[in-house]
Amino acid sequence: MTKSKSLRISAFKNWPMETIFPVQDQYLKLLNDKNAPVPIVCGCLIEVEDTEFHTYLAYILDGLDALPKRPDWAFESFYIPLELEMKRIKIANGNKNSSRFLEYKAFLGGLNSATTDALASFIALSPLQTCEFVAKRILDATNTSSASNEEKQLYTRARDALGLDLFDSFRGKYGTNGDRANIRKAGSLIQLILKGRQVDVGERLFDTNPIDRIGILSTFMLPSMRNDRFNGNVFPSFRSSAYKLKNYAGAQFSATSTFLLALVAISIRWPQSLSEENLRNIIDENSELFLSIFDKQLQK
């Protein structure tokens, strides 16, 4: 029996005593070395007398309480107010057949360009492992007659996130069901896109603007991660001997990204609670903190 298998049995027997798995111990030591007891910057909110505001805030607090050890749990909690906001926007716009993800992307147009630039700067820090996940899910997407509804939804989200031309060119370049080496190359290209670089895909040049890159995150990356977790398509995080510090980098990137998008919704809906200037400060501080902690894990 491997060490992690034995640890899982031991953790079950000894619960509720906490069991620290090896990668969790490494991560806590990393945070201590970086003098960063928590991997996220909250900033301040001013109270608003609105039940919906406090619902969003309560879920955000649940996520914060999961940190630093379980950014995957934090991600789950941060995603709920983001999902609620997407649904609210779709209902408010009155188009039943529209994509809530694209409605939210359009909603981001209400931000000052300096704010979208700041958010895009954080997204540019996306770890390579996270970008490989995005690339694999894009290449896995299918719209065949035999595909399941989940597979077809994945296809639609990927196409909407990249835009039809880039989506088709990307899949044409890397194919589907690629081997590991191919996925890594495809992930490297996604990383360049999220950094805002011009990319050559299938002898065509593509540029993206900040809203496009935020849209890749909110329309495809985060929903795909949440669906995979919800459907049990991934091994529970940090309970495996295969998990490394780079897995914490990916999980924390997802958590912080979702946290920031939830704050974006608050800033647009309740600017009296969180001004865009304060929002930008929070985004910038999180970019600095994330990079200071995970600078050595971003290309692994």
N, C-alpha and C positions, 0 to 999 in steps of 0.2 A: 504494500500500500504506500502511495506517495505521501510526502510530508503534508501536502495540502489536503489530501483525503483524510489523513489522520487528524489534522487540525479541525476539519469540518465536523468529524465525529466528536472530538473533544469539546468543540464549541457548543455542540448540541447538548452534550451531557452536562456541561458546566454552566449553561445558561441559567440565570441572567448575568452571571459574571462575564465581563467583556473579554473576548479573545481577539488579540491583535495579530492579523496575518502579516507575513513578511513584507509585502509591498506597502502595507499601511504603515509599518514601522519605518521603512525607508522614507516614506513620504513625510511623516512627522519629523524625522531627522532633517530632511531637506528644508522644511519650513523653519525649523529652528536655526539651521545654518544661514538661511536667508533673512533671519530676524523678521519673519512674517507669520505670526501665529494663526492668522486666517488668510485665505487666498482671494478675498473679495473686499472691495471698498463700497460701503453703503451710501455715504453721504447723509443728507437730512431731508425729511419731508415735513411740510406744514400740514396740520390736521385739516381735513375737509369733512363737513357734515354730509356725507353721502354713503349710503349703505354699500353701493357697488365698489366705491373706493376702498372701503374697509374690508370687503371680501377679497379684493386683489391683494391688499396689504397682508391679510392673514395668511394667504397661501405663500406669499413671499417670505414671511417670517418662518413658516414651516421649512422652507428651503434653506434659509440661513442657519436654522438650528441643526441641519444635517452636516454642516461644514465644521471642520475641514475634512473629516474622514470619509464622508460619503457624498462626493459631488454628483454621483448618479442619482441619489435620492433628491438632492437639491434641484437638479435638472427637472425631475418629475414635478416637484412642487412649483417651481418657477414657470413651468409650461402651462399650468392650469389658468392663471390670469391671462396669459398670452392667447390661449385658445378661447377663453371667454370673450376677449376683446375682438378676436377675429370673427366669431359668431355674431357679436353685437353689430359690428360694422356691416356684415352681410345682410342682416335683418333690416338694419336702418336704410341700406341702399335699395332694398326691395326687389332684388334680382335673385330669385330662387335658384336659377341655373348657373349662377356665377361661382367662381372659386373663392372661398374665403381667404385663401392664401394670396391670391392676386388682389383681392379687395384690400387686404392689409398692406400689401406692397404699395398700392395707390394711396392709402392712408398716410404712409410715410412721407408722401409729398408735401404734407403739411408742416414738415420740419424745415428749419433754416438749413441752408446748404452747409454751413459750418458744422452743424450737428451731424448731418449725414456723413460728412467727411470724417468726423471724429469716430463715428461708429464703423465706417469702412476701414479706418486705421486699426481698430481692434480686430476686425475680421481678417485683416491682412496677416495676423499672427496665427492663423489657423495651423495647427500641427499637421505634419505630413500624414501621420496615421489617420487623422480625421478626414483629410482629403482623399486618402485611399478608400476609406469607407464610402465617401460620396461618389467617387469614380465607379466603384464596384456596383453600387446600387443603380447608378445611371445605366451601366452596361447590362445589369440584370433585368431592367425594366422591359416589359413586353406588352404588346397590344394585340396579340393573336386571338383568334376566336376561341382557342382552348384555355386562354389565360384566366386566372381567377380575378375576381373584382379587386382584390388587394394588389395584384400585379398590374392591372390596368390603371389603378389609381396612382401607383408608383410611376408608371410610364407618363401619365398626364402631368404629374407634379414635376418630373424631371424635364419634360418638354417646356412646361410653363416657366420653370426656373431659369433654364439656359436660353430660352428662345429657340424657335424651330430650327433656324439655320445652324447655330452652334451645336444644338442637340444632335442634329443629323450628322454634322461634320465630325463631332466627337465620337459618336458610335461608329461612323464609317472608318475613322482612323484606328480605333482600338478594338473594334468588333464587340462581340458579346461572349460572356463566360471565358474571359481571357485568363491566361495562366498568371501566376503570382508576379512574374517580372513585368508583364503587360499592365497589370493593375498598378504597380508601383509607378510606372511611367505615366499612366493616366492620372494617378493621384498627384504626381508632380505638376502636371499641366493644370489641374484644378487649383493647386496651391498658387501657381503663377497668376491664374485668373483672379483669385481672391486677393492677391497682392496688388491688383490693378494693372498688371502688365499686359501689353499687347501680345497676343499669342497667334501662332501660325498653326492652323488645324486643317489638314487636308488641302494644303496650298491656298488657304484663305486666311486673311488676317481678321482678328476679332478684337474689339475693344469693349470694355464694360465701364459703366459709370457707377458711382457709389450706390445708387438705389438698386441697380442690377445686382451688385455683389451682396447687398443686404438681402435682396430677394432670393438669391441662391441659398442663403442661410435660412431665412424664414419660410420659404416655399418648399424647400426640398430637404436640406440637411437635417434640421431639427425635427420636422414631422417624421422623417424616415427613421431617425434614431428612436423617437418615442414609440412609433409603431413596432419596431423590432423588439423593444423592451416589453411592450404590452402583449405581444404575441409570443413571447418566450423564444425569440429567435437568437438570442445571445445568452452566453453563460453569465450568471450573476456576477457583477463586477467585483473585483478585488477578493474573490474567494477561490482564486485559481493560481497555481504555481506559474502559469504562463504570463500573468500580469506583471508589468514593469512600471517604472516611473512614467514612461511615455503614455501609458494608459491613464494615469492621473492627469497628465497634460491634456489629453483628449477629452476626458470627462469634465475637467474643470473649464476647458474652453467652451464646451456645450452649456455648462451650467451658467457661466458668466455671460455668455452671449444671450441666453434666454432671460436672465436677470435684467440685462440692459434693455432688451426689447420690451420687457414688461414695464420698465421705468419709462421708456419712450411713450408707451400708451398712457401712462399716468401723466406725463408732461404735456401731452397734447390734450388729453381730456380735462385735466385739472392743473392748469399752469399756475394757479395760485398756491398749489402744494409744492410743485417742482418746476422751476423756471428752466428754459432751455440752456441758459448760461450755467446753471448748477448741474443740469444733466450732462452737459459737455465736460464739466470738471470731473464728474463721476466716471464718465467714459474714459477720459484721459488718464485718470488715476488708476483705473483698472487695467488699462493697457500697460502702464509702467509696471504695475505689480505683477501682472501675469508674465510679462517678459522677464522680469527679474528672477522669478521663481523657476520658469520652465525654459530658459534660453537654450539649455543643452538638450532639451527633448524635442524641439520643434521639427528637426529634420530626421528623426529616428522612425 
